[in-house]
C-alpha cells in the first residue's frame, strides 16, 4: 500500500510533471510537484509500451525493493503509480545533482572527502546487503548529492538492476556499466553482492586520482584489461594518498571475489575506521578554504584578539597610536614653541585628561611651567594603547582654542648702521634707470628699421 498511489487516483490528479532532469535507457526522470502540498519531488517515468514484459516485471521488483529500504544514505521512494501506459515512481528530490557531474567540476576529491563519500556509500551498501539484495549497478551516476554546496552528502539511487540474492554466487544475469562492472560478470561466472564492492573500488579510485583503473579503445579491450590487468597506482596520481587509502582500494579491486572485502570488512578497514593524521590535515585544509594549518591558527589567534564588538587588539592599537602620535603631537609641539608660557587653564585640561585616561598627573602638571617638558608629556599621552588619537586631538583642540594668539613673525635683522641706506637706495634707482634707457634705445632702433629711416637719427635722439 502506498500513500496515494494504486488507490484509484490517477498520477495527474496528485502530481504535476515539470522539467526533465535526465534520461536513461528505459526511463526518464523529471521534476514534479505535489498539487496539494507543493512539495517538489523527482518522478521516474517508465513508458510500458517501449519495454518488454521482462523489463516491466523488473519495475515491480525495483518498487518492491525500494519500498523496504529506509536508510539515511539511500534515496527514499515516496509513492508509486501504476497506469496502463506508464509507471510513475516518486522519489525525494536531491538538488545537488549526481556524483559524476560533481567530479566533472572538481576533477578529483581530497582524500578526506573521498573517505567520507566512501564511508557513506559503504554504509548504505552494507544495509542493502544485509536485506539480501545486490544493487548490481554501482556508479557515480547513481550517487545523488543532496545539496550543491556539499560534496560528500550522497544518497544511493536507481535500483533498476537490483536483485535478490538467495544464496552465495546465485546471480547470473549480465548487467552493469562497462567501466564499473566486476570481472566475474564479464567472465559469465556466478556472482553475489561482491560485485557491488568491486564497483565501489572503481568509484574510490576515480575519486582519488580522477581516472578509472581500466580503460580501453573499445568494449572488448576494456573487458580484457578488467579481467587480466592489475590496477596501477603511479606516484604522479597517488603520491598524495596515504598508504591506508591505497590499500583500501587495492583490497576492493581484488580479482578473486573471495579475497575482495565485503561491506562489513570495508567499514572496519583502518582507512575508514581510524582517523589518519595525514587525512585529517587534508580535511582541515579543505574545510578552511585552502589555508594551511599554520594560517588557520594565525587566523584564529587574530580573531581571538578582537573584542566582542570587533575592536582591534591592544597590539594593533599600539601601532595605530604610534602612527597617530606622529601626526598629532607635532602640532602641539608647534604651539609649545611659539607660545611662551602656557596659560593655567591649559595645564588644568592636561591634568584632567591625565586623571581620566592615564591616571598619572606628574608629567602634565609640569607642562605649564616648561614648554619643553610639555612635548614629552604629549608624547606620553599618545602612547595610551586605547584612546591615544582621541586624547591628542582633544589636547590639541583645547590648546588652540584657549591659548593666546601667536605673536607677529619676527622681522629681518637690521642692516649695519655704518652704511648709509640713502646712498644704497640711490645707486639701485640709477641702475634701474640705466636699464630702462637701454630698453628704450633698443625699441627706437627697431622702429627706425621698420620705417626705413637711418639708425644715425636714433643715436642723435
C-alpha positions in Angstrom: 0.0 0.0 0.0 1.3 3.4 -1.0 0.2 6.8 0.4 -1.8 7.9 -2.7 -0.7 5.6 -5.5 -2.6 2.4 -6.5 -5.7 3.6 -4.7 -7.9 4.6 -7.6 -6.3 8.0 -8.2 -4.5 9.0 -11.4 -1.0 10.4 -11.3 -2.0 13.7 -12.9 -4.6 14.3 -10.2 -2.0 14.2 -7.5 1.2 15.4 -9.1 2.3 17.8 -11.8 5.2 17.0 -14.1 7.7 19.8 -14.8 11.2 19.9 -16.1 13.1 16.8 -17.3 16.2 16.1 -15.3 17.8 13.2 -17.1 17.0 10.2 -19.3 18.1 6.6 -19.2 17.7 3.5 -21.4 14.2 2.6 -20.1 13.1 5.7 -18.1 13.1 9.4 -17.8 13.4 11.4 -14.5 11.5 14.6 -14.3 10.9 17.2 -11.6 7.4 17.1 -10.2 5.2 19.0 -7.7 2.6 17.6 -5.3 -0.5 19.6 -6.2 -2.0 19.7 -2.6 1.2 20.4 -0.6 3.5 22.0 -3.2 6.3 19.5 -2.3 8.9 19.1 -5.0 9.8 15.5 -5.9 11.6 13.5 -8.6 9.4 11.3 -10.8 10.8 8.4 -12.6 8.6 7.7 -15.7 8.8 4.4 -17.5 6.7 4.0 -20.7 5.3 0.5 -20.7 4.8 0.3 -24.5 8.5 0.7 -25.1 9.7 -2.1 -22.8 9.5 -5.8 -22.9 7.5 -7.8 -20.3 10.7 -8.8 -18.6 11.6 -5.2 -18.0 8.0 -4.5 -16.9 8.4 -7.2 -14.3 11.8 -5.6 -13.2 10.0 -2.4 -12.5 7.8 -4.2 -10.0 10.9 -5.8 -8.5 12.5 -2.3 -8.2 9.5 -0.9 -6.4 9.3 -3.8 -4.1 13.0 -3.4 -3.1 12.9 0.3 -2.7 9.7 0.3 -0.6 11.6 -1.7 2.0 14.8 0.2 2.1 14.8 3.1 4.6 18.3 4.4 5.2 19.8 7.9 5.6 22.2 7.3 2.6 19.5 5.8 0.3 17.2 8.0 -1.8 13.8 7.2 -0.4 10.8 6.3 -2.5 7.7 8.4 -1.6 4.9 6.9 -3.8 4.2 4.7 -6.8 1.5 4.9 -9.5 0.9 2.1 -11.9 -1.1 3.0 -15.0 -1.8 1.3 -18.3 0.6 3.5 -20.3 3.3 4.3 -17.7 4.9 3.5 -14.4 5.5 6.5 -12.1 8.0 6.1 -9.3 8.0 9.2 -7.0 11.2 9.8 -5.1 12.7 12.5 -2.9 14.3 15.3 -5.0 18.0 15.6 -4.5 19.0 19.1 -5.6 22.8 18.6 -5.8 22.9 16.6 -9.0 24.8 13.3 -9.2 28.4 12.5 -8.3 29.5 12.3 -11.9 28.6 15.9 -12.5 30.4 17.0 -9.4 33.5 15.1 -10.4 33.5 16.9 -13.8 33.6 20.1 -11.8 36.2 19.1 -9.2 38.3 16.5 -11.3 39.3 14.8 -8.0 38.3 14.7 -4.4 40.6 15.3 -1.5 41.4 12.2 0.4 39.3 13.3 3.4 36.3 14.0 1.2 36.8 10.7 -0.7 36.9 8.8 2.5 33.7 10.4 3.7 31.9 9.6 0.5 33.2 6.1 0.6 32.1 5.6 4.1 28.6 6.8 3.3 28.3 4.6 0.2 29.5 1.5 2.0 27.2 2.1 5.0 24.3 2.2 2.5 25.6 -0.8 0.7 26.0 -2.8 4.0 22.4 -2.0 4.7 21.3 -3.2 1.3 23.3 -6.4 1.5 22.0 -7.1 5.0 18.5 -7.1 3.5 19.6 -9.8 1.0 19.8 -7.6 -2.1 22.6 -6.6 -4.6 22.5 -3.3 -6.4 24.4 -4.5 -9.5 24.8 -1.0 -11.0 27.0 1.0 -8.7 28.5 4.0 -10.4 28.8 7.8 -9.8 25.7 8.5 -11.8 23.6 6.6 -9.2 25.0 8.7 -6.3 22.9 11.8 -5.8 24.0 14.8 -3.8 21.5 16.4 -1.5 22.9 20.0 -1.9 25.1 21.9 -4.4 27.1 23.2 -1.6 28.0 19.8 -0.1 30.4 17.4 -1.9 30.1 14.4 0.5 26.4 14.1 1.4 25.4 11.4 -1.1 22.5 9.1 -1.4 22.3 5.8 -3.4 19.6 5.7 -6.1 18.4 3.7 -9.1 17.7 0.2 -8.1 16.6 -0.8 -11.6 19.1 -3.7 -11.8 18.9 -4.7 -8.2 18.3 -8.4 -7.5 17.6 -10.6 -4.5 20.5 -12.8 -3.5 19.1 -16.1 -2.3 22.5 -17.8 -1.8 26.2 -17.0 -2.4 27.1 -16.8 -6.1 23.5 -17.3 -7.1 23.2 -14.5 -9.7 24.0 -15.0 -13.4 22.4 -12.1 -15.3 24.7 -9.9 -17.3 24.1 -6.3 -16.2 26.1 -3.3 -15.2 28.1 -0.4 -16.6 31.2 -1.3 -18.6 33.8 0.7 -16.6 32.4 -0.4 -13.3 31.4 -4.0 -13.9 33.2 -6.7 -12.0 35.5 -9.4 -13.7 33.2 -12.3 -12.7 30.3 -10.7 -14.5 32.4 -10.2 -17.7 33.6 -13.9 -17.4 30.0 -15.0 -17.0 30.6 -16.6 -13.7 28.0 -16.8 -10.9 28.3 -13.9 -8.5 26.7 -12.2 -5.5 27.0 -8.9 -3.5 30.8 -8.8 -4.0 30.2 -7.2 -7.5 29.0 -4.1 -5.7 32.2 -3.9 -3.7 34.3 -4.0 -6.9 32.2 -1.1 -8.3 32.8 0.8 -5.1 36.5 0.2 -5.5 36.4 1.7 -9.0 34.5 4.7 -7.7 37.0 5.3 -4.9 39.8 5.0 -7.5 38.1 7.6 -9.6 37.5 9.9 -6.6 41.2 9.9 -5.5 43.0 10.1 -8.8 40.4 11.4 -11.3 40.5 8.4 -13.6 39.2 4.8 -13.8 41.7 2.0 -13.2 41.0 0.3 -16.5 40.5 1.9 -19.9 40.3 0.7 -23.5 39.6 1.9 -27.0 36.6 -0.4 -27.3 34.5 -2.5 -25.0 36.4 -5.7 -25.9 39.7 -4.2 -24.9 38.3 -2.7 -21.8 36.8 -6.0 -20.6 40.1 -7.8 -21.4 42.0 -5.4 -19.2 39.5 -5.6 -16.4 39.8 -9.4 -16.4 43.6 -9.7 -16.8 45.4 -6.5 -15.8 46.1 -5.2 -12.3 45.4 -1.6 -11.3 48.4 0.7 -11.4 49.0 3.2 -8.5 51.5 5.6 -10.0 53.2 8.2 -7.8 52.2 11.1 -10.0 48.5 10.4 -9.3 48.7 8.6 -6.0 51.6 10.3 -4.3 49.2 12.5 -2.2 47.2 9.5 -1.0 48.1 7.7 2.3 49.1 4.0 2.4 45.9 3.1 4.1 43.9 4.6 1.2 45.9 2.8 -1.4 45.5 -0.5 0.5 41.7 0.1 0.8 41.3 0.5 -3.0 43.6 -2.5 -3.7 41.5 -4.8 -1.5 38.3 -3.7 -3.2 39.8 -4.3 -6.6 40.9 -7.9 -6.0 40.1 -10.1 -9.0 39.1 -13.0 -6.8 35.8 -12.3 -5.1 36.8 -14.5 -2.1 39.8 -12.1 -1.4 37.7 -9.0 -2.0 36.4 -7.1 1.0 32.8 -7.3 2.0 30.9 -4.2 3.2 31.4 -5.0 6.9 35.1 -5.6 6.3 35.5 -2.4 4.4 33.8 -0.4 7.3 36.4 -1.9 9.7 39.4 -1.1 7.4 41.8 1.4 9.0 41.2 3.9 6.3 37.6 4.2 7.3 37.7 3.1 11.0 40.6 5.2 12.3 41.4 8.9 11.8 44.7 9.1 9.9 46.7 12.1 10.7 47.5 13.0 7.1 43.9 12.7 6.0 42.8 14.8 9.0 45.2 17.6 7.9 43.9 17.4 4.4 40.3 17.5 5.5 41.1 20.5 7.8 42.8 22.1 4.8 39.8 21.7 2.6 37.3 22.9 5.2 39.4 26.1 5.8 39.1 27.2 2.2 42.5 26.0 1.1 44.5 27.5 4.0 47.3 25.7 5.8 47.1 24.7 9.4 49.5 27.5 10.4 47.4 30.0 8.5 44.2 28.8 10.2 45.9 29.0 13.6 47.1 32.5 12.8 43.5 33.5 11.8 42.1 32.1 15.0 44.7 34.0 17.1 43.9 37.2 15.3 40.1 36.6 15.6 40.5 35.9 19.4 42.5 39.1 19.9 39.4 41.1 18.8 36.9 42.1 21.3 33.2 41.3 21.2 32.4 44.4 19.2 35.1 43.8 16.7 37.6 46.2 18.2 41.3 45.8 17.3 43.5 44.1 19.8 45.9 46.1 22.1 48.9 45.1 20.0 47.4 46.7 16.9 46.2 49.8 18.9 49.7 50.4 20.0 50.8 50.6 16.4 47.9 52.8 15.4 48.6 55.1 18.4 52.2 55.4 17.4 51.1 56.5 14.0 48.5 58.9 15.3 51.0 60.4 17.7 53.4 61.1 14.8 50.6 63.1 13.2 49.1 64.9 16.2 52.0 65.7 18.5 53.9 68.0 16.1 51.0 70.4 16.1 51.1 70.5 19.9 54.9 71.0 19.9 54.5 73.9 17.4 52.2 75.7 19.8 54.6 74.9 22.7 57.4 76.6 20.9 55.5 79.6 19.6 53.5 80.4 22.7 56.0 81.1 25.5 54.2 80.4 28.8 51.1 78.1 28.7 48.1 79.6 30.5 46.9 78.0 33.7 43.6 76.8 32.0 45.6 74.6 29.6 47.6 73.0 32.4 44.3 72.2 34.1 43.0 70.5 30.9 46.1 68.4 30.8 45.7 67.3 34.4 42.0 66.4 33.8 42.9 64.3 30.7 45.7 62.5 32.6 43.4 61.7 35.6 40.6 60.3 33.3 42.7 58.5 30.7 46.2 57.6 32.1 45.8 58.4 35.8 49.3 60.0 36.0 49.4 63.7 36.7 53.1 64.3 37.4 54.2 65.0 33.8 51.2 67.1 32.9 51.5 69.4 36.0 54.9 70.4 34.7 53.6 71.3 31.3 52.5 74.8 32.3 56.0 75.6 33.7 58.2 74.3 31.0 57.2 74.2 27.3 59.9 71.6 26.5 58.6 69.2 29.0 55.2 69.7 27.5 56.3 67.9 24.3 57.4 64.8 26.1 54.2 64.8 28.2 52.1 65.0 25.0 54.0 62.0 23.6 53.3 60.1 26.7 49.6 60.7 26.2 49.8 59.5 22.6 51.2 56.1 23.8 48.0 55.3 25.5 47.0 52.0 23.8 43.3 52.6 24.0 42.4 56.1 23.1 45.6 57.9 22.2 44.3 59.5 19.0 41.2 60.9 20.6 43.3 62.2 23.6 45.8 64.0 21.5 43.1 65.6 19.4 41.3 66.8 22.4 44.5 68.2 23.9 45.5 70.0 20.6 41.9 71.4 20.3 42.0 72.9 23.8 45.4 74.3 23.3 44.5 76.1 20.1 41.2 77.4 21.5 42.4 78.7 24.9 46.0 79.8 24.1 46.9 83.4 23.3 47.1 84.4 19.6 50.6 83.8 18.2 52.9 86.8 18.2 53.8 88.5 14.9 56.5 87.0 12.8 60.0 88.1 13.6 61.4 90.8 11.3 64.6 90.6 9.4 67.7 91.8 11.3 68.6 95.5 10.8 71.3 96.4 8.4 74.6 97.7 9.6 74.2 101.3 10.8 77.6 102.3 9.5 76.4 102.1 5.8 74.0 104.9 4.8 70.8 103.5 3.5 70.1 106.5 1.2 73.2 106.0 -0.9 72.3 102.4 -1.5 68.8 103.3 -2.5 70.0 106.0 -5.0 72.5 103.6 -6.5 69.8 101.0 -7.0 67.5 103.6 -8.7 70.2 104.7 -11.1 70.8 101.1 -12.1 67.1 100.7 -12.8 67.0 104.0 -14.9 70.0 102.8 -17.0 68.3 99.6 -17.7 65.1 101.3 -18.8 67.1 103.7 -21.0 68.8 100.8 -22.8 65.5 99.1 -23.4 64.1 102.4 -24.9 67.0 102.8 -27.2 66.6 99.2 -28.4 62.9 99.8 -29.2 63.7 103.0 -31.1 66.2 101.3 -33.3 63.7 98.6 -34.1 61.1 101.2 -35.1 63.5 103.0 -37.3 64.4 99.8 -39.1 60.7 99.1 -39.7 60.2 102.7 -41.1 63.3 102.6 -43.2 65.0 105.5 -41.5 68.7 105.6 -40.9 69.9 104.5 -37.5 72.1 107.7 -37.0 68.9 109.5 -36.1 68.4 107.1 -33.3 71.8 107.9 -32.0 71.2 111.7 -32.3 68.0 111.3 -30.3 
